Amino acid sequence: MSCETDTAEPHERGIVPVHTGGHVAQDTGRELTPKGAEDVVQWAKVKEGFGKMDEFGASGEGNAYIMGDAPCYADTWIAGYIVWIKLILPAKWEVMKSWHGGRWATLLWNLEKYETVV
């Protein structure tokens, strides 16, 4: 086993797909989504799924999190998925952030304080 530093790019070592090329948000969204009517059908399913999470979560003024007034693991998991959509499919995010009274945009906003590790 060699102790030499591997200078290969991550995609050359099989760590990330080659097509990302460091420009994930600009390059891959077109490849990841269906086209035409199928896109409409699949995006409706995404909205329906988020609607079920909205129903499951605590409701009421100020309850931006699934369990109520404090974040839990489910909130961070959902937020991770939303961030992926926001970065990879920004046009879809522009639509999504208004769903369910803006709950998903509010969730990301509320979790921003946890984005930086100190």
C-alpha positions in Angstrom: 0.0 0.0 0.0 1.4 3.4 -1.0 1.5 6.4 1.3 1.6 8.8 -1.6 -1.0 11.5 -1.8 -3.7 10.8 -4.4 -3.8 13.9 -6.6 -6.6 12.7 -8.8 -9.8 14.6 -8.9 -12.7 13.1 -6.8 -14.6 12.1 -9.9 -11.5 10.3 -11.2 -11.4 8.3 -8.0 -15.1 7.3 -8.3 -16.2 9.5 -5.4 -18.6 11.7 -7.3 -20.2 11.2 -10.7 -18.2 12.5 -13.6 -21.1 14.6 -14.9 -21.0 16.9 -11.8 -17.8 18.6 -12.9 -18.1 21.0 -9.9 -21.2 22.6 -11.4 -23.9 20.4 -10.0 -26.6 23.0 -9.9 -26.0 24.1 -13.5 -25.3 20.8 -15.3 -27.2 17.9 -13.8 -30.8 19.1 -13.2 -31.7 18.6 -16.9 -30.5 15.0 -16.6 -32.2 14.2 -13.3 -35.8 15.1 -14.1 -38.3 13.6 -16.5 -39.5 15.7 -19.5 -42.9 17.0 -20.5 -46.0 15.5 -19.0 -44.0 12.9 -17.0 -42.3 15.8 -15.2 -45.7 17.3 -14.2 -46.9 13.9 -12.9 -43.7 13.2 -10.9 -43.6 16.7 -9.5 -47.2 16.4 -8.4 -46.2 13.2 -6.5 -43.4 15.2 -4.8 -45.9 17.9 -3.7 -48.3 15.2 -2.5 -45.5 13.6 -0.4 -44.6 17.0 1.2 -48.3 17.5 1.8 -48.4 14.3 3.9 -45.3 15.5 5.8 -47.1 18.8 6.4 -50.2 17.0 7.7 -48.1 14.8 10.0 -46.1 17.7 11.4 -47.3 19.9 14.3 -49.7 22.5 13.1 -50.3 25.9 14.6 -48.7 29.3 14.8 -44.9 29.1 15.2 -44.6 25.4 14.7 -42.2 25.2 11.8 -40.9 21.8 12.9 -42.3 18.3 12.6 -42.5 17.9 16.4 -43.4 21.4 17.3 -41.2 24.3 18.4 -37.8 22.5 18.3 -36.1 20.7 15.4 -35.7 17.0 15.4 -33.9 14.5 13.2 -36.8 14.4 10.7 -36.5 18.1 10.2 -32.9 17.9 9.3 -33.5 15.0 6.9 -36.3 16.9 5.2 -34.2 20.0 5.0 -31.3 18.1 3.4 -33.7 16.8 0.7 -35.0 20.4 0.2 -31.5 21.8 0.0 -30.7 19.2 -2.7 -33.8 20.4 -4.7 -32.8 24.0 -4.1 -29.3 23.5 -5.5 -29.9 21.0 -8.2 -33.3 22.1 -9.4 -33.6 25.8 -8.6 -36.7 26.4 -10.8 -38.5 23.7 -8.9 -37.4 25.2 -5.6 -39.0 28.5 -6.7 -42.3 26.7 -7.0 -41.8 24.5 -3.9 -41.0 27.2 -1.4 -44.6 28.5 -1.6 -46.1 25.0 -0.9 -48.1 24.5 2.3 -48.0 28.1 3.4 -44.3 28.5 2.8 -43.5 25.8 5.4 -40.5 24.4 3.5 -38.8 27.8 3.0 -39.5 28.6 6.6 -37.9 25.3 7.7 -34.7 26.1 5.8 -34.6 29.6 7.2 -35.1 28.3 10.7 -32.3 25.7 10.3 -29.7 28.2 8.8 -28.2 28.7 12.3 -27.1 25.0 12.2 -25.4 25.2 8.8 -22.0 26.4 10.2 -19.9 24.3 12.5 -17.7 26.2 14.9 
